[in-house]
Amino acid sequence: MKRFLEFFIKYPITVNVLLFGSLIFGAVAWSQLNSTFFPLIPERFIIVNAIYPGASPVEIEEGVVNKIEENLKGISGIERFTSSSSENLATITVEVERNANSKEVLDDVENAVNQISSFPGNMEPVTVFLRENLTLTITFALTGDGLSLSSLKNTARNLEDELRKVDGISKVELLGLPNEEIEIALNQEKMRAYNLDFNTISSAVASNNLDITGGKIKTDEEELLIRARYKSYDPTDLLKVVIKADPQGKIVRLGDVAEVRRQFADEPAGVGLNGKTAVKVLINNTDSEDILSTAKNVKAFVAQFNGEQKIIEATVVNNQADLLQQRKELLIENGLIGVVLVLILLSLFLNFRVAFWVAAGLPISFFGMFIIATYFGITINVISLFGMIVVVGILVDDGIVVSENIYHHYEKGKSRIQAAVDGTLEVLPAVISAVLTTIIAFATFFYINGRAGDFFSEMSFIVIATLAVSLIEALIILPSHIGHSKALTHKYKKNKLERALENAMNQARIRFYQPILEFALRYKFLIFSFSIGLFLITLGAMEGKIIKVSYFPFIDRDNFAVNLKMPAGTRSDVTNSYLDRVRIAADAVNDSLRPLIPGEKDVIRLVEQSLGPSSNEGSLDIILLNSEERVIGSTMVVNALRKKTGPIYEAENITFGSVGAFGKPVSVSLLGNDYDKLNEVKNRLKAAMTEIPDLRDIIDTDIEGVREIDIELKEKAYLLGLNPASVMSQIRNGFFGLEVQRLQIEEDEIKVWTRYDDATRASLYNLEDMFIRSPQGGSYPLRDIADYEISRGTLTINHLDGAREIKVEADLVDPNGSAPDMIAKVRDELLPPILADYPEIEVLYEGQNREAQKTIESAKLTLPLVLVLIILVITFTFRSFYQAVVIFTLIPLSLVGVAWGHYLHGIPLSIFSFLGIIALIGVIVNDSLVLVSKMNNYLKEGLDFADAVAQAGLSRFRAILLTSATTVAGLAPLILEKSVQAQFLIPMAISLAYGIVMATFLTLVLLPVLLSYLNHAKVYGLWFWSGQKPNHEEVEPAVIEMESEHD
């Protein structure tokens, strides 16, 4: 190793080649990195869709879902599956295990579905696909005063085609447009007059509205194709279709019994913007597309469109790229500030030229990391940028240690080259171990499950790759530059500032730190007790809720949602009227809050109104002023809107505020097969939760279904040869419709339906009066052959792993409140007396709790292994297991700084804080390694133990203080940032920064005390074992190792 280092130190040209090569290739690699909002995550959700037209949720559940779910059981690689059975549709979502191959699981799921041969006969083919990861990039809405939805649709379709031609745009979706259909609205009385039924009319339309070939005629000269062209796409042409004719020349055409019109299907799919009818254009990005360039192109497209259009206006509603750009600029700004602070600290307390070469390691390390990142498909996103900020302060740690030690050897009288070689070799084991332990600590994130692991594993990659490059730079490039620079010269005269700062550092070491260290070593028990006392007080503060604990931190946003569910069966216009009520309230709230904003700007910029997926459901997306200009939190706007809207007693559920990426803070799943008992438990639980003042917006997924007309045949029906299938088929044809054919008109596949006209389908009397044909050709009113009763049906049936599920969810009144406490209250106080009456009901805790538990459970397995690896590395470095254990005692004690740091900033401890603690482990070990390594060197030089411990602390005071200060300085701008864009990263930054501050005290003060205690323990232990008392130096591994080498 010595010759290897000597080569690079003696021949700086090789180092410079490496330097410029990494900078050039790194710059190219940076330019090739795509921008995404969050890290790219492998597809892990398989969707199974089954459409069964006209089927009820119960029919869907029994005929489709149960069969598929039974076949899914036992397939390897499936974490769990959920399903939803609603009218006409079944959706099954299969969640693939993190380490499983999604493509292989997809094949297994498709095979399982294809094995089922007993699906209902009129069900459409089942579709199975792996859900593609798409990132929302930008949405805009098309509006126009007085324009019909058809006019907006034509413009939107043209825009869709034009957008797809733009480079980098492949996923364009139009929202707010119901499917179009051609309805043949039949009059019941006229059908009776002409003795016609639905099958006859539908068959006639399908047989007459078509293009068909009749073969070829081959003459001597040419071939002639025989063809009949009768297909028409114009509804008025269908009126001429002959339905019935007789030999007497009487012809009945479709127009004699029906009206034909092209119309939007009766589907709840409307979109509005600020009270105007709109079509929403949504652009998503695939993993291979760049979100920033896509959004830039779309914004230019919208600007050009608005410049050319006079009637229709395109309004950008949501631009995720702006949010990413804001976060990117914010993180880069904070990162640059951190770099500047690091450079200032280095310059103040190191030789200026030494500081310059140490700081030069920053761009070298980052550009080297960019080369590696390109190969592994890393993108520029908020998490990877945060990783760069985290590593800024850590990067210079090894450079500080190496450069300081080289300078120390030069001051002993060695030549510059020899000082560079010897100084680097002396700290080589400690530096490698320090970087390796940090890499091992950050590697934990690769094995953390849940969304937190998915996101922050990319941060871990950035840190590890950058540290790996920095290690090469610190051991090869840095010593060469210092060895050949004017930093090592006896002629160098320090200026007044440098002399003053060096004097200040010496004064801090001699007058401040040395007395404290001497006091600590004299009164070891007092210092030890003080440290343990701080730790116990911190635990008490957490237990007493002084320091709050939550699953995930509350993250303010620039928009929030209002979700409304009316009773099932509520007509679309009624649902829209209640949404309008909330929208009008939003306008009033905007007026009341405007004076609080500088410049009296609108707090609520836009209100996007959407209806669906059912006629009784709708939502409002409230788009707020940018957080930097708004100065008030979104919570204030949410509460004001809730108050202004007032209670909507007719609603089944209404919630204000968006669901976070990690789910609801309180989410309880009730599982069982007895629906009535599930419903009873749900009602009792909701009633109990309403008594908790800390909860709001308590909702459940068990919405009462639409009122159903249950038909029951009389005996007369069976005597006439009728049965339930034949009767319901005819009723369905009249009131739901009979699909005649499908016409491809431009981009739309339009279904042609026959059904009764609106007037006939609007009356229960007309159902009773409907004539049912028997197999013998007779016609009988439905009232003569059947009875009916009206009752409530089921709207949606949800399953979790094959069992029926009802979910009860709630939000916290205080966004920074403790979700774990609320879950504990529900689990330990509310549910036990309820479940005592229903022992067969199973309970799962979903939402944030599930995500948190996935992370915690994986950490319980991974973290001990990581800690063992770190101990092995330290043991290998010092050849002492006991010294490794002493260093590790500092880790739990450093949590004191983490906990009180969160308290000072008013932020609860969360999973993100826990991830910061994992990152902290490696940094804590770094400083400890530096001190213990120096102590061992002093022992080898012949100092007695007490002097070795004290001198190690004093000699490494500046290095430890600098490494800690630079790391904290790199994170400080982010911690102090008030922008919404930084809030979700601050808990990790607090854990690292405040944990390092506490660890600095522990390393400089408590670690010498613990090393002294360990030494005394070994002395007295050996004395007890052998009967002879050794001196304090003889029991130290460094001395023992040195003596064995001499032997």
Secondary structure as UniProt FT lines:
FT   HELIX           2..10
FT   HELIX           12..32
FT   STRAND          45..51
FT   TURN            53..54
FT   HELIX           57..60
FT   HELIX           61..65
FT   HELIX           66..72
FT   TURN            73..74
FT   TURN            76..77
FT   STRAND          78..86
FT   TURN            87..88
FT   STRAND          89..96
FT   TURN            98..99
FT   HELIX           102..114
FT   TURN            121..122
FT   STRAND          127..130
FT   STRAND          135..143
FT   TURN            145..146
FT   HELIX           149..164
FT   TURN            167..168
FT   STRAND          171..175
FT   STRAND          180..186
FT   HELIX           188..193
FT   TURN            194..195
FT   HELIX           198..208
FT   STRAND          211..218
FT   STRAND          223..229
FT   HELIX           235..238
FT   TURN            239..240
FT   STRAND          242..245
FT   TURN            247..248
FT   STRAND          251..253
FT   HELIX           254..257
FT   STRAND          258..264
FT   STRAND          271..273
FT   TURN            274..275
FT   STRAND          276..285
FT   TURN            287..288
FT   HELIX           291..308
FT   STRAND          313..319
FT   HELIX           320..349
FT   HELIX           352..359
FT   HELIX           361..375
FT   TURN            376..377
FT   HELIX           382..411
FT   TURN            412..413
FT   HELIX           416..443
FT   HELIX           444..447
FT   HELIX           450..472
FT   HELIX           473..477
FT   HELIX           478..483
FT   TURN            486..487
FT   TURN            490..491
FT   HELIX           496..507
FT   HELIX           508..513
FT   HELIX           514..522
FT   HELIX           524..543
FT   TURN            544..545
FT   STRAND          559..565
FT   TURN            568..569
FT   HELIX           572..593
FT   HELIX           594..596
FT   HELIX           598..600
FT   STRAND          604..611
FT   TURN            615..616
FT   STRAND          617..624
FT   HELIX           627..630
FT   HELIX           634..645
FT   TURN            649..650
FT   STRAND          653..656
FT   TURN            661..662
FT   STRAND          666..672
FT   HELIX           675..689
FT   TURN            690..691
FT   TURN            693..694
FT   STRAND          695..700
FT   STRAND          704..713
FT   HELIX           715..719
FT   TURN            720..721
FT   HELIX           724..735
FT   STRAND          738..745
FT   TURN            746..747
FT   STRAND          748..756
FT   HELIX           758..761
FT   HELIX           764..769
FT   STRAND          771..773
FT   TURN            775..776
FT   STRAND          779..781
FT   HELIX           782..785
FT   STRAND          786..794
FT   STRAND          796..800
FT   TURN            801..802
FT   STRAND          803..812
FT   TURN            815..816
FT   HELIX           819..825
FT   HELIX           826..830
FT   HELIX           831..835
FT   TURN            836..837
FT   TURN            839..840
FT   STRAND          842..845
FT   HELIX           848..878
FT   HELIX           881..888
FT   HELIX           890..893
FT   HELIX           895..905
FT   HELIX           911..940
FT   TURN            941..942
FT   HELIX           945..955
FT   HELIX           957..975
FT   HELIX           980..982
FT   TURN            983..985
FT   HELIX           986..1001
FT   HELIX           1002..1006
FT   HELIX           1007..1026
FT   TURN            1032..1035
FT   HELIX           1037..1046
//
